[in-house]
Amino acid sequence: MQGARFWILQYVLAAASMFALLVVVDLIGGKQLGDGIWLSLIFALAASAIFIGARYLRSRKG
């Protein structure tokens, strides 16, 4: 099983990439940069927590 540092880095990588993708989608959709940035950040953090949590649980099961 991987250590805590691995899972923290995985979470940061997933959250950052998802945040960037959501901001780009908002910009392509015609929104201003400041309009949806907080919502994109919150969504990226929550979705990444669920994604990495599921991966962590699967890795514990083997």
HTML snippet that shows the backbone in 3Dmol.js (N, CA, C, O; Angstrom):
<script src="https://3Dmol.org/build/3Dmol-min.js"></script>
<div id="view" style="width:600px;height:400px;position:relative"></div>
<script>
const pdb = `
ATOM      1  N   MET A   1       0.836  -1.182   0.000  1.00  0.00           N
ATOM      2  CA  MET A   1       0.000   0.000   0.000  1.00  0.00           C
ATOM      3  C   MET A   1       0.876   1.239   0.000  1.00  0.00           C
ATOM      4  O   MET A   1       1.955   1.248   0.594  1.00  0.00           O
ATOM      5  N   GLN A   2       0.416   2.269  -0.659  1.00  0.00           N
ATOM      6  CA  GLN A   2       1.152   3.520  -0.771  1.00  0.00           C
ATOM      7  C   GLN A   2       1.030   4.326   0.517  1.00  0.00           C
ATOM      8  O   GLN A   2       0.099   4.138   1.300  1.00  0.00           O
ATOM      9  N   GLY A   3       1.987   5.226   0.718  1.00  0.00           N
ATOM     10  CA  GLY A   3       1.984   6.070   1.902  1.00  0.00           C
ATOM     11  C   GLY A   3       1.084   7.281   1.745  1.00  0.00           C
ATOM     12  O   GLY A   3       0.486   7.513   0.695  1.00  0.00           O
ATOM     13  N   ALA A   4       1.009   8.044   2.827  1.00  0.00           N
ATOM     14  CA  ALA A   4       0.150   9.227   2.844  1.00  0.00           C
ATOM     15  C   ALA A   4       0.620  10.266   1.825  1.00  0.00           C
ATOM     16  O   ALA A   4      -0.203  10.941   1.206  1.00  0.00           O
ATOM     17  N   ARG A   5       1.921  10.396   1.648  1.00  0.00           N
ATOM     18  CA  ARG A   5       2.441  11.385   0.699  1.00  0.00           C
ATOM     19  C   ARG A   5       1.944  11.103  -0.716  1.00  0.00           C
ATOM     20  O   ARG A   5       1.589  12.028  -1.448  1.00  0.00           O
ATOM     21  N   PHE A   6       1.919   9.847  -1.097  1.00  0.00           N
ATOM     22  CA  PHE A   6       1.434   9.455  -2.420  1.00  0.00           C
ATOM     23  C   PHE A   6      -0.017   9.889  -2.619  1.00  0.00           C
ATOM     24  O   PHE A   6      -0.363  10.471  -3.648  1.00  0.00           O
ATOM     25  N   TRP A   7      -0.862   9.601  -1.630  1.00  0.00           N
ATOM     26  CA  TRP A   7      -2.283   9.907  -1.766  1.00  0.00           C
ATOM     27  C   TRP A   7      -2.542  11.408  -1.736  1.00  0.00           C
ATOM     28  O   TRP A   7      -3.443  11.891  -2.422  1.00  0.00           O
ATOM     29  N   ILE A   8      -1.772  12.145  -0.958  1.00  0.00           N
ATOM     30  CA  ILE A   8      -1.914  13.604  -0.945  1.00  0.00           C
ATOM     31  C   ILE A   8      -1.528  14.185  -2.298  1.00  0.00           C
ATOM     32  O   ILE A   8      -2.214  15.066  -2.817  1.00  0.00           O
ATOM     33  N   LEU A   9      -0.441  13.698  -2.866  1.00  0.00           N
ATOM     34  CA  LEU A   9      -0.026  14.171  -4.191  1.00  0.00           C
ATOM     35  C   LEU A   9      -1.040  13.797  -5.267  1.00  0.00           C
ATOM     36  O   LEU A   9      -1.288  14.578  -6.186  1.00  0.00           O
ATOM     37  N   GLN A  10      -1.620  12.621  -5.159  1.00  0.00           N
ATOM     38  CA  GLN A  10      -2.657  12.215  -6.106  1.00  0.00           C
ATOM     39  C   GLN A  10      -3.871  13.132  -6.008  1.00  0.00           C
ATOM     40  O   GLN A  10      -4.461  13.506  -7.022  1.00  0.00           O
ATOM     41  N   TYR A  11      -4.244  13.494  -4.768  1.00  0.00           N
ATOM     42  CA  TYR A  11      -5.378  14.392  -4.564  1.00  0.00           C
ATOM     43  C   TYR A  11      -5.101  15.772  -5.142  1.00  0.00           C
ATOM     44  O   TYR A  11      -5.952  16.345  -5.822  1.00  0.00           O
ATOM     45  N   VAL A  12      -3.917  16.303  -4.877  1.00  0.00           N
ATOM     46  CA  VAL A  12      -3.566  17.624  -5.391  1.00  0.00           C
ATOM     47  C   VAL A  12      -3.545  17.617  -6.918  1.00  0.00           C
ATOM     48  O   VAL A  12      -4.046  18.551  -7.544  1.00  0.00           O
ATOM     49  N   LEU A  13      -2.981  16.594  -7.515  1.00  0.00           N
ATOM     50  CA  LEU A  13      -2.934  16.489  -8.968  1.00  0.00           C
ATOM     51  C   LEU A  13      -4.342  16.394  -9.564  1.00  0.00           C
ATOM     52  O   LEU A  13      -4.641  17.060 -10.555  1.00  0.00           O
ATOM     53  N   ALA A  14      -5.202  15.575  -8.969  1.00  0.00           N
ATOM     54  CA  ALA A  14      -6.569  15.431  -9.479  1.00  0.00           C
ATOM     55  C   ALA A  14      -7.349  16.733  -9.322  1.00  0.00           C
ATOM     56  O   ALA A  14      -8.066  17.139 -10.237  1.00  0.00           O
ATOM     57  N   ALA A  15      -7.215  17.390  -8.170  1.00  0.00           N
ATOM     58  CA  ALA A  15      -7.958  18.625  -7.933  1.00  0.00           C
ATOM     59  C   ALA A  15      -7.485  19.740  -8.860  1.00  0.00           C
ATOM     60  O   ALA A  15      -8.302  20.482  -9.406  1.00  0.00           O
ATOM     61  N   ALA A  16      -6.180  19.861  -9.039  1.00  0.00           N
ATOM     62  CA  ALA A  16      -5.650  20.922  -9.893  1.00  0.00           C
ATOM     63  C   ALA A  16      -6.049  20.721 -11.353  1.00  0.00           C
ATOM     64  O   ALA A  16      -6.440  21.672 -12.029  1.00  0.00           O
ATOM     65  N   SER A  17      -5.952  19.491 -11.833  1.00  0.00           N
ATOM     66  CA  SER A  17      -6.305  19.252 -13.235  1.00  0.00           C
ATOM     67  C   SER A  17      -7.804  19.419 -13.465  1.00  0.00           C
ATOM     68  O   SER A  17      -8.215  19.942 -14.501  1.00  0.00           O
ATOM     69  N   MET A  18      -8.620  18.983 -12.514  1.00  0.00           N
ATOM     70  CA  MET A  18     -10.063  19.143 -12.662  1.00  0.00           C
ATOM     71  C   MET A  18     -10.455  20.622 -12.584  1.00  0.00           C
ATOM     72  O   MET A  18     -11.327  21.071 -13.328  1.00  0.00           O
ATOM     73  N   PHE A  19      -9.821  21.372 -11.694  1.00  0.00           N
ATOM     74  CA  PHE A  19     -10.087  22.805 -11.583  1.00  0.00           C
ATOM     75  C   PHE A  19      -9.748  23.514 -12.888  1.00  0.00           C
ATOM     76  O   PHE A  19     -10.531  24.329 -13.377  1.00  0.00           O
ATOM     77  N   ALA A  20      -8.585  23.207 -13.451  1.00  0.00           N
ATOM     78  CA  ALA A  20      -8.179  23.835 -14.709  1.00  0.00           C
ATOM     79  C   ALA A  20      -9.158  23.496 -15.827  1.00  0.00           C
ATOM     80  O   ALA A  20      -9.516  24.363 -16.624  1.00  0.00           O
ATOM     81  N   LEU A  21      -9.585  22.260 -15.886  1.00  0.00           N
ATOM     82  CA  LEU A  21     -10.526  21.846 -16.917  1.00  0.00           C
ATOM     83  C   LEU A  21     -11.869  22.570 -16.761  1.00  0.00           C
ATOM     84  O   LEU A  21     -12.452  23.011 -17.752  1.00  0.00           O
ATOM     85  N   LEU A  22     -12.354  22.692 -15.540  1.00  0.00           N
ATOM     86  CA  LEU A  22     -13.627  23.374 -15.306  1.00  0.00           C
ATOM     87  C   LEU A  22     -13.546  24.857 -15.642  1.00  0.00           C
ATOM     88  O   LEU A  22     -14.499  25.419 -16.181  1.00  0.00           O
ATOM     89  N   VAL A  23     -12.426  25.496 -15.334  1.00  0.00           N
ATOM     90  CA  VAL A  23     -12.258  26.910 -15.665  1.00  0.00           C
ATOM     91  C   VAL A  23     -12.227  27.093 -17.180  1.00  0.00           C
ATOM     92  O   VAL A  23     -12.830  28.032 -17.699  1.00  0.00           O
ATOM     93  N   VAL A  24     -11.538  26.216 -17.888  1.00  0.00           N
ATOM     94  CA  VAL A  24     -11.483  26.306 -19.349  1.00  0.00           C
ATOM     95  C   VAL A  24     -12.873  26.117 -19.947  1.00  0.00           C
ATOM     96  O   VAL A  24     -13.249  26.833 -20.875  1.00  0.00           O
ATOM     97  N   VAL A  25     -13.635  25.164 -19.427  1.00  0.00           N
ATOM     98  CA  VAL A  25     -14.992  24.935 -19.927  1.00  0.00           C
ATOM     99  C   VAL A  25     -15.860  26.168 -19.687  1.00  0.00           C
ATOM    100  O   VAL A  25     -16.649  26.548 -20.553  1.00  0.00           O
ATOM    101  N   ASP A  26     -15.720  26.795 -18.519  1.00  0.00           N
ATOM    102  CA  ASP A  26     -16.474  28.028 -18.251  1.00  0.00           C
ATOM    103  C   ASP A  26     -16.089  29.139 -19.213  1.00  0.00           C
ATOM    104  O   ASP A  26     -16.956  29.860 -19.707  1.00  0.00           O
ATOM    105  N   LEU A  27     -14.810  29.281 -19.479  1.00  0.00           N
ATOM    106  CA  LEU A  27     -14.355  30.328 -20.395  1.00  0.00           C
ATOM    107  C   LEU A  27     -14.840  30.080 -21.817  1.00  0.00           C
ATOM    108  O   LEU A  27     -15.225  31.018 -22.515  1.00  0.00           O
ATOM    109  N   ILE A  28     -14.824  28.837 -22.244  1.00  0.00           N
ATOM    110  CA  ILE A  28     -15.323  28.499 -23.572  1.00  0.00           C
ATOM    111  C   ILE A  28     -16.823  28.754 -23.649  1.00  0.00           C
ATOM    112  O   ILE A  28     -17.346  29.140 -24.694  1.00  0.00           O
ATOM    113  N   GLY A  29     -17.513  28.530 -22.519  1.00  0.00           N
ATOM    114  CA  GLY A  29     -18.956  28.761 -22.486  1.00  0.00           C
ATOM    115  C   GLY A  29     -19.346  30.230 -22.464  1.00  0.00           C
ATOM    116  O   GLY A  29     -20.533  30.550 -22.534  1.00  0.00           O
ATOM    117  N   GLY A  30     -18.378  31.124 -22.369  1.00  0.00           N
ATOM    118  CA  GLY A  30     -18.664  32.540 -22.439  1.00  0.00           C
ATOM    119  C   GLY A  30     -18.710  33.259 -21.107  1.00  0.00           C
ATOM    120  O   GLY A  30     -19.034  34.446 -21.067  1.00  0.00           O
ATOM    121  N   LYS A  31     -18.396  32.580 -20.015  1.00  0.00           N
ATOM    122  CA  LYS A  31     -18.395  33.235 -18.714  1.00  0.00           C
ATOM    123  C   LYS A  31     -17.103  34.019 -18.516  1.00  0.00           C
ATOM    124  O   LYS A  31     -16.071  33.716 -19.114  1.00  0.00           O
ATOM    125  N   GLN A  32     -17.188  35.022 -17.672  1.00  0.00           N
ATOM    126  CA  GLN A  32     -15.989  35.756 -17.279  1.00  0.00           C
ATOM    127  C   GLN A  32     -15.199  34.890 -16.295  1.00  0.00           C
ATOM    128  O   GLN A  32     -15.749  33.975 -15.682  1.00  0.00           O
ATOM    129  N   LEU A  33     -13.913  35.188 -16.151  1.00  0.00           N
ATOM    130  CA  LEU A  33     -13.051  34.371 -15.304  1.00  0.00           C
ATOM    131  C   LEU A  33     -13.522  34.354 -13.852  1.00  0.00           C
ATOM    132  O   LEU A  33     -13.501  33.303 -13.211  1.00  0.00           O
ATOM    133  N   GLY A  34     -13.938  35.483 -13.335  1.00  0.00           N
ATOM    134  CA  GLY A  34     -14.329  35.559 -11.930  1.00  0.00           C
ATOM    135  C   GLY A  34     -15.712  35.021 -11.620  1.00  0.00           C
ATOM    136  O   GLY A  34     -16.046  34.837 -10.450  1.00  0.00           O
ATOM    137  N   ASP A  35     -16.521  34.765 -12.630  1.00  0.00           N
ATOM    138  CA  ASP A  35     -17.907  34.355 -12.395  1.00  0.00           C
ATOM    139  C   ASP A  35     -18.026  32.977 -11.735  1.00  0.00           C
ATOM    140  O   ASP A  35     -18.765  32.826 -10.763  1.00  0.00           O
ATOM    141  N   GLY A  36     -17.331  32.007 -12.232  1.00  0.00           N
ATOM    142  CA  GLY A  36     -17.513  30.648 -11.728  1.00  0.00           C
ATOM    143  C   GLY A  36     -16.284  30.043 -11.103  1.00  0.00           C
ATOM    144  O   GLY A  36     -16.220  28.828 -10.919  1.00  0.00           O
ATOM    145  N   ILE A  37     -15.286  30.877 -10.765  1.00  0.00           N
ATOM    146  CA  ILE A  37     -14.023  30.318 -10.292  1.00  0.00           C
ATOM    147  C   ILE A  37     -14.169  29.641  -8.925  1.00  0.00           C
ATOM    148  O   ILE A  37     -13.557  28.602  -8.680  1.00  0.00           O
ATOM    149  N   TRP A  38     -14.983  30.230  -8.030  1.00  0.00           N
ATOM    150  CA  TRP A  38     -15.144  29.616  -6.705  1.00  0.00           C
ATOM    151  C   TRP A  38     -15.956  28.338  -6.787  1.00  0.00           C
ATOM    152  O   TRP A  38     -15.647  27.359  -6.108  1.00  0.00           O
ATOM    153  N   LEU A  39     -16.977  28.340  -7.602  1.00  0.00           N
ATOM    154  CA  LEU A  39     -17.776  27.126  -7.772  1.00  0.00           C
ATOM    155  C   LEU A  39     -16.942  26.013  -8.405  1.00  0.00           C
ATOM    156  O   LEU A  39     -17.059  24.849  -8.022  1.00  0.00           O
ATOM    157  N   SER A  40     -16.105  26.372  -9.370  1.00  0.00           N
ATOM    158  CA  SER A  40     -15.218  25.386  -9.994  1.00  0.00           C
ATOM    159  C   SER A  40     -14.232  24.824  -8.977  1.00  0.00           C
ATOM    160  O   SER A  40     -13.953  23.625  -8.979  1.00  0.00           O
ATOM    161  N   LEU A  41     -13.709  25.677  -8.116  1.00  0.00           N
ATOM    162  CA  LEU A  41     -12.761  25.225  -7.094  1.00  0.00           C
ATOM    163  C   LEU A  41     -13.422  24.274  -6.113  1.00  0.00           C
ATOM    164  O   LEU A  41     -12.872  23.217  -5.803  1.00  0.00           O
ATOM    165  N   ILE A  42     -14.594  24.638  -5.624  1.00  0.00           N
ATOM    166  CA  ILE A  42     -15.298  23.792  -4.661  1.00  0.00           C
ATOM    167  C   ILE A  42     -15.658  22.451  -5.288  1.00  0.00           C
ATOM    168  O   ILE A  42     -15.477  21.405  -4.666  1.00  0.00           O
ATOM    169  N   PHE A  43     -16.166  22.477  -6.513  1.00  0.00           N
ATOM    170  CA  PHE A  43     -16.534  21.244  -7.192  1.00  0.00           C
ATOM    171  C   PHE A  43     -15.308  20.359  -7.432  1.00  0.00           C
ATOM    172  O   PHE A  43     -15.372  19.143  -7.249  1.00  0.00           O
ATOM    173  N   ALA A  44     -14.197  20.970  -7.840  1.00  0.00           N
ATOM    174  CA  ALA A  44     -12.978  20.200  -8.104  1.00  0.00           C
ATOM    175  C   ALA A  44     -12.457  19.548  -6.830  1.00  0.00           C
ATOM    176  O   ALA A  44     -12.042  18.390  -6.855  1.00  0.00           O
ATOM    177  N   LEU A  45     -12.474  20.280  -5.714  1.00  0.00           N
ATOM    178  CA  LEU A  45     -11.999  19.714  -4.447  1.00  0.00           C
ATOM    179  C   LEU A  45     -12.883  18.567  -3.975  1.00  0.00           C
ATOM    180  O   LEU A  45     -12.382  17.535  -3.526  1.00  0.00           O
ATOM    181  N   ALA A  46     -14.198  18.747  -4.075  1.00  0.00           N
ATOM    182  CA  ALA A  46     -15.118  17.700  -3.627  1.00  0.00           C
ATOM    183  C   ALA A  46     -15.041  16.467  -4.525  1.00  0.00           C
ATOM    184  O   ALA A  46     -14.972  15.342  -4.030  1.00  0.00           O
ATOM    185  N   ALA A  47     -15.052  16.670  -5.823  1.00  0.00           N
ATOM    186  CA  ALA A  47     -15.012  15.534  -6.744  1.00  0.00           C
ATOM    187  C   ALA A  47     -13.686  14.781  -6.649  1.00  0.00           C
ATOM    188  O   ALA A  47     -13.655  13.556  -6.769  1.00  0.00           O
ATOM    189  N   SER A  48     -12.607  15.502  -6.438  1.00  0.00           N
ATOM    190  CA  SER A  48     -11.305  14.853  -6.293  1.00  0.00           C
ATOM    191  C   SER A  48     -11.235  14.041  -5.008  1.00  0.00           C
ATOM    192  O   SER A  48     -10.622  12.974  -4.977  1.00  0.00           O
ATOM    193  N   ALA A  49     -11.860  14.542  -3.949  1.00  0.00           N
ATOM    194  CA  ALA A  49     -11.884  13.790  -2.693  1.00  0.00           C
ATOM    195  C   ALA A  49     -12.625  12.473  -2.870  1.00  0.00           C
ATOM    196  O   ALA A  49     -12.186  11.441  -2.364  1.00  0.00           O
ATOM    197  N   ILE A  50     -13.743  12.501  -3.582  1.00  0.00           N
ATOM    198  CA  ILE A  50     -14.499  11.270  -3.834  1.00  0.00           C
ATOM    199  C   ILE A  50     -13.695  10.326  -4.717  1.00  0.00           C
ATOM    200  O   ILE A  50     -13.627   9.127  -4.444  1.00  0.00           O
ATOM    201  N   PHE A  51     -13.086  10.858  -5.773  1.00  0.00           N
ATOM    202  CA  PHE A  51     -12.309  10.039  -6.705  1.00  0.00           C
ATOM    203  C   PHE A  51     -11.114   9.375  -6.020  1.00  0.00           C
ATOM    204  O   PHE A  51     -10.913   8.168  -6.156  1.00  0.00           O
ATOM    205  N   ILE A  52     -10.326  10.155  -5.290  1.00  0.00           N
ATOM    206  CA  ILE A  52      -9.141   9.614  -4.631  1.00  0.00           C
ATOM    207  C   ILE A  52      -9.538   8.702  -3.471  1.00  0.00           C
ATOM    208  O   ILE A  52      -8.867   7.703  -3.212  1.00  0.00           O
ATOM    209  N   GLY A  53     -10.615   9.037  -2.777  1.00  0.00           N
ATOM    210  CA  GLY A  53     -11.098   8.162  -1.707  1.00  0.00           C
ATOM    211  C   GLY A  53     -11.491   6.795  -2.236  1.00  0.00           C
ATOM    212  O   GLY A  53     -11.198   5.778  -1.608  1.00  0.00           O
ATOM    213  N   ALA A  54     -12.145   6.762  -3.376  1.00  0.00           N
ATOM    214  CA  ALA A  54     -12.520   5.478  -3.980  1.00  0.00           C
ATOM    215  C   ALA A  54     -11.286   4.693  -4.407  1.00  0.00           C
ATOM    216  O   ALA A  54     -11.220   3.478  -4.221  1.00  0.00           O
ATOM    217  N   ARG A  55     -10.309   5.390  -4.979  1.00  0.00           N
ATOM    218  CA  ARG A  55      -9.066   4.701  -5.366  1.00  0.00           C
ATOM    219  C   ARG A  55      -8.332   4.155  -4.143  1.00  0.00           C
ATOM    220  O   ARG A  55      -7.781   3.055  -4.181  1.00  0.00           O
ATOM    221  N   TYR A  56      -8.328   4.927  -3.065  1.00  0.00           N
ATOM    222  CA  TYR A  56      -7.667   4.488  -1.824  1.00  0.00           C
ATOM    223  C   TYR A  56      -8.340   3.219  -1.271  1.00  0.00           C
ATOM    224  O   TYR A  56      -7.665   2.264  -0.889  1.00  0.00           O
ATOM    225  N   LEU A  57      -9.655   3.228  -1.237  1.00  0.00           N
ATOM    226  CA  LEU A  57     -10.365   2.059  -0.718  1.00  0.00           C
ATOM    227  C   LEU A  57     -10.141   0.832  -1.592  1.00  0.00           C
ATOM    228  O   LEU A  57      -9.995  -0.279  -1.082  1.00  0.00           O
ATOM    229  N   ARG A  58     -10.113   1.031  -2.914  1.00  0.00           N
ATOM    230  CA  ARG A  58      -9.839  -0.106  -3.811  1.00  0.00           C
ATOM    231  C   ARG A  58      -8.425  -0.650  -3.609  1.00  0.00           C
ATOM    232  O   ARG A  58      -8.207  -1.859  -3.685  1.00  0.00           O
ATOM    233  N   SER A  59      -7.469   0.235  -3.354  1.00  0.00           N
ATOM    234  CA  SER A  59      -6.097  -0.227  -3.168  1.00  0.00           C
ATOM    235  C   SER A  59      -5.937  -0.974  -1.846  1.00  0.00           C
ATOM    236  O   SER A  59      -5.101  -1.871  -1.738  1.00  0.00           O
ATOM    237  N   ARG A  60      -6.724  -0.612  -0.852  1.00  0.00           N
ATOM    238  CA  ARG A  60      -6.661  -1.326   0.427  1.00  0.00           C
ATOM    239  C   ARG A  60      -7.213  -2.730   0.319  1.00  0.00           C
ATOM    240  O   ARG A  60      -6.753  -3.639   1.010  1.00  0.00           O
ATOM    241  N   LYS A  61      -8.207  -2.915  -0.555  1.00  0.00           N
ATOM    242  CA  LYS A  61      -8.807  -4.230  -0.738  1.00  0.00           C
ATOM    243  C   LYS A  61      -7.900  -5.152  -1.547  1.00  0.00           C
ATOM    244  O   LYS A  61      -8.028  -6.375  -1.494  1.00  0.00           O
ATOM    245  N   GLY A  62      -6.992  -4.551  -2.290  1.00  0.00           N
ATOM    246  CA  GLY A  62      -6.058  -5.358  -3.060  1.00  0.00           C
ATOM    247  C   GLY A  62      -6.430  -5.420  -4.445  1.00  0.00           C
ATOM    248  O   GLY A  62      -5.745  -6.064  -5.240  1.00  0.00           O
TER     249      GLY A  62
END
`;
const viewer = $3Dmol.createViewer("view");
viewer.addModel(pdb, "pdb");
viewer.setStyle({}, {cartoon: {color: "spectrum"}});
viewer.zoomTo();
viewer.render();
</script>
